[in-house]
Amino acid sequence: MIKKFKDYDFTLMITPVFLTGFGIVMIYSASMVYAVVEGYESTHYLFKQIQWFIIAVGGFAFTSIFPYKYYQKLMKLIMLVTVILLVGVLLFGNVVNGAKSWFDFGLVSMQPSEFAKLALIMYLASVYSKKQEYISEFNKGVLPPLVMTAIILGLILMQPDVGTAAIIFLIACSVIFSSGIRFKHLTILVLIGLSLVALAIPSMVTEERLSRFTGAYQPFETPDTDGYHLIQSYLAIGVGGLTGEGLGHSVQKLGYLPEPHTDFIMAVIAEELGFTGVAVVLGLLSIIVLRGFFIARKSRESFGALLAIGISSMVGVQAFINLGAITGLLPITGVPLPFVSYGGSSLLVMMISMGILNNIAKTVHKQEQESEPVKKQPTNASNVFKNRGGKTWVK
């Protein structure tokens, strides 16, 4: 039993759990007053997140054991369920913060777009790993998977959830780029994407969305309206200094910061634990992302490599967008900080993803221990940046 257990990646087992545990502590600190104002007990969000954490650990354990290669066989079912959920939430979902993106089942709520991130990563990794022989052919090797990607993005934009759509778009770009696509084809895709964005802008631009840009890049011109939230975030970050005001001693969480336990939890961490607390969180997130890319590089087959790249990109991109919002680098989009922010759907997807990444790592470790060398598939994540243009590479 111990011998089997040692094949797993302990870094990817301990780091997400520790980061989530830290997040639960900070969620309690950030949400105590907020919960009371909302009419709940002060421990309301704490206990709900603990319940989700227990479920998420179960998901992590299952996907750590379940062979990741089987997802390829289940891909049609996974994508069918994903599309049904995204259509269903448009028809029967609840509106939260201006977006119709939640199913409310009473005791629990679910956000299908969170699960769509992981589903699309699996889909793109599966399809592009099978198309390595003709990845240099645009119509046959590159274009077909983009149709499903466009459908998923379109359904999420209809909610509308621009933040999640942006994450999915960037994740898709990372997987497609890593698959070995030609630079010429990549340029074509970028131009097509920019053209579609330009065409969609007139229909997507609303006064509310414009106010988010004003609040992000000119907050002090509208300190009482559009820029108010970012200014409060600046105050929290500035007050924290090196070591912070102390756990539980944040002032900005007392009705000044919006959603202090979700979107702006890092601002509360900065105020209470200072730069030290922020550095710990960023360090742990960086370990997860870099470890995922390392596993992708070591993987001897394309599906595992692309899947690891997609999962690592998801964590990194989501963290970047969240931190960009609280620092004024990006508009506020309601994207949670991975593992740390309150949110059951986000936490469950992240922990399931870590389980899958751990399962890939287990396979990599076993391959490395084999006495006989294993022939690599045509395209490998460790070489895609050296061999563009659909060229094959065999060890």
N, C-alpha and C positions, 0 to 999 in steps of 0.2 A: 504493500500500500504506500509506504513511504517512498519507495523507489519510483512509483508512478507519479507521486505528488511532486517530486523534485524536477520533473520535466517542465512544470509550469514556470512562468516568469513571476518571481516574487515581487519584483518592482511594480508590475502591473496589477498585483493583487493587493499590496499594502497601500500604495500611493492613493488610488481612488477612494479606498475605504477611509483612510486618514483624512483626506480632503473633504469627504462627505461628512465625517464626524465633526470636523472643524466647522463646516457649513451649518450643521444642526445647532451648534452652540451659538453661532453668530445670528442664525435665524431667530432663535429665542430672544437674544439680546435686542435685535432690531425690531422685532414684531410685538413685544410685550404691550407697549402703549397703543400701537396701531390696532391690535386685536381688541383691546378694551374699548377703543373709540368705535370700532365696528360692531360692538355689542357682544363680543365673545369673552371667554376667559383669557387671561394673559398667556396661558400655555396652549391656546388653540392651535396656532400654526406649528408650534414645537411638536405636539403629539401627532399632528397630521403628517409632518415630514418624517417623523420616526416610523410611522406606519408604512409610508412609501419606501423608506430605507430598507425595511424588512423585506418588502416585496421585491425591491431592486436587488438585494443580495441574493434572493432566490433566483432571479433572472440571470444574475452574474454567474451563479454556480451552475445553472443549467447550460448556458451558452459556453461556459468554459469546458464542459464535458462533451457537449454535442459537436460532432465533427463538422467543421465549417464548410467542407466541400459539399455537404448535403444540401446547402442552401441553393446551389445551382439547380438541383432537381426540383426544388420547391419554388423556383423563381416566378413562374407564371401565377401560382396561387398567391404568393406574397404581393405581387404587383396588382393583381385583381382586387385583393382585399384593400390595398392602399388606395386605389382609385375609388372604390365603393365608399370607403370612409370619408375621403375628401369631398366626394359628391354629397354624401349623406349629411355632412356637417353644414354644407351650404343650404341644404333643404330643411334640416331639423335642428341645427346647432343653436347655441346661445351666443348672444353678442356680449363680448367682454372687451372693454377699452376700444370700442369702435370696430372690432373685428368679429365676424361670425365664425369662430374657429374652435369652439369648445362643445363637447357633449357633456351635459350635466345629468348624471345618473343618481342624483340625490346625495348619497354618501361620498361618492367620488366623482371627479370630473376628468375628462380625457381630451387631449389636444392631438388630433390625428396628424397634424403637420410635423410634430416632433418625430413620430414613427416613420413618416414619409422620408425624412432625411436618411435614416438608416436603410430603408427599403431601396431608395434610389442608389445609394452607395453599392449595395449588394447587386443591384441590377446592372449598373454600369461596369462593375468589376467582372461580373459573370459574362456579359456580352463581349466586352473588349478583350477578355482573356481568350475567348473562342475565336476572335477575329484577327489574331496575331499574324496569320499567314497572308492576309490581304489588308493589313492595317494601312498600307500606303495608298489604297484605293478609296477615294473619298465617298463615292456613292455606295459602295458595298461594305467598306470597313468602318467608316466614320459616321456617316449620316443616320442610318437606321435607329441606333439607340437614342439619338437626339430628339426623335419624335416623342418618345415616352417622357423624356426629360422636359420637353416643352409642355406636355399635358399636365404633368405634376406642378410645374411652375405656374401655369395658367390657373389651375384650380386654387392654388394657394393665394395668388394675387387677387382672385375674385373675392376672397374673404373680407377685406384685403389684409394680408399679413406681409408687408414689404420686408420686414426684418428677416423672417424665416425664408422667404423667397431669395433674398440676397445670399443667405448662408448656403442654401441648396445650390444656387448658381455657382458660387465660388468652389464648393466641394466638387461639383460636376467638372468644373474646369481643371481642378487638380488631378482628378482621376483620368480625364481625357488626355491631358498633357502627359501624364506618366505612362500612358498606354503605348507610347511610341509614335504618336501621330506626327506627320510631317509638319514642318514650320509653315509651309505654304497653306496647308489645310487649316492649321491653327489660325493663321491670319484671316482666312476666309470666314471661319467661325466667329472670330472677334468682330469682323466687319458686319456680319449678319446680325450678331447680338446687339451691336451698337445701333444698327438701323432699326431693329425692332423696339429697342428702348426709346429711340427718338420718335417713333410712330406712336408709342404707348404713352409718352409723357403728357400730351394734351388731355387725354382721358383720365389720367391718374392724378394730375395736379389738382389739389383742392386747397382751400384756405387753411385747413388744419395741417396738411402736410407741408405747406409753405412756411407755416409758423414754426415747425420743427427745425427747419433750416435757419430761420431767423434766430430762434432760441439757441441753436448750436454755435453759430458763427458771429452773432451780434447780441449776446445775452444782456450786456449792460445798457443797450439801447431800449430794451423792454424788460426792466428788472422786476416789474410787478406782474407780468403776464408770460409771454413766450420764454423769456430768459430766466424766469424765477427758479425753476428746478435745477438748471445747471449752476446757477450762482450758489444755491444751497449746497450742491455737490462740491463746488470749489471751497466753500467755507469749511465743510467737513474734512476735506483732504488737507487744507491748509492748517487747520487747528491741530491735527494729529501729530505733526512733526515726526520725530524719529521713533518714539516709543508710544505715542498716543495718550489719550486722556484716561485710559483704563477701561477694562471690559465692563460694559453696561453703562458707561458714563457719557455716551453720545448725547448731544443736545439736538442735533439736526434730525434725529429719528423721532423727535417729539412733535410731529405734525408738520415739519418743514420739508423734509425729503418725501417725495412721492414713492410709494411702494418700497420702503426702506429694506424690506426683507427679500425683494426680488430683483428688480432692475438695478437699484442703487445700493446693493448690499456691500459692494467694495468701498463705497464712500463711507459707510458706517465702520467697516474694518479699518480704513485709513484713519478715521477720527478716534476710534477706541484703541487700536493697536499700533497706529502710526505706520511709518515706512517699513518697520520690521515685519508687521503682520502682512502688509501688501507683498513684500518680497517673498515671504514664505509661500503665499498662495500662488504667486507668479512662478516661483521655483518649482512647485509641485506640478502645476499645469504644464510647464516646460518639460519636465521629466516625462510626463505621459506622452506628450506630442513627439518628443525626440526618440523615446523608446519605441513608439509605434513606427516611426520612419526607419529606425534601425532594424526592426523585425521585418519590415517590407524589403529592405535591402538584402537581408539574409535569406528571404524566402526563395525556394527553388522552383516555384510555379507561379504563373501569372495571376491567377485568381486570388490567391492568398496575399500576394504582394500588393495588388491594386486595392483589395479590401482593406488592408492595413493602412495604406496611404489615405484612402477615403475617410476612415475612422479618425486617424490622426489629424487630418485636415479639418474634420468637423469640430473637434475639440478646440483646435487652434483658432479657426475662423470665428467660432462663436465667442470665444474669450476675447478676441480682438474687437469684435463689434460691440460687445458689452462694455469693455473698458474704454473704447473710443467714444461711447455715448456719455459716460460719466465724466470724461475729461474734455469734452467739447470738440474732439477730433471728428466725430460723426454725429449725425442727428440721433435723437432718442427714438429707438424702434421697439423697445419692450423685449429685447433679447436677454434671457437669463445668463448668469455666469455659470459655466459648467460645474456640476457637483456641489456648488456653494449656495446658489440662490434657491429660494423656496420654489417648489414646483414638482409635482409627482411625475408627470409625463416626461419632463426633461430628465429628471434623475433616473427614472426607469430605463429610458433609451440610452443614457450615458453608461449605466452599469451593464446593461446587456451588451453594448458595444465593447466595453472593456473585457467582458467574458469572451466575446468572439476574438478579440485581439490576443487574449491569453491562449485561446485554443490554437491560433495560428503560431504563436510563439512555441507552444508545446510541440507542434509538428516540426518547426524549424529545429528545435533542440534535438528531437529524435533523428532528424536527417543528418545533423552534424555528428551524431554519435555512431552512425552507420559506418562500418568499416569500408564498404565498397562505395566509391563515388557515385553520385546520382547525376545523370545527364540532365542539364537544365533545359527548360522550354525556350523557344525562340526569343521571347522578350522577358527580361527580368527587371524588377524595380531597381536593382543595383546598377543597371547599365542603361536605362532608358534615356538618361540625360547625356550619355556619351554617344548613343547610337540612334539618331533621329532618322526620319525618312523611311521608317518601316524596315530597316535593315535587321536581319536576324543575327543572333549571337549565341554561340554554343560554347560551353566551357571545354 
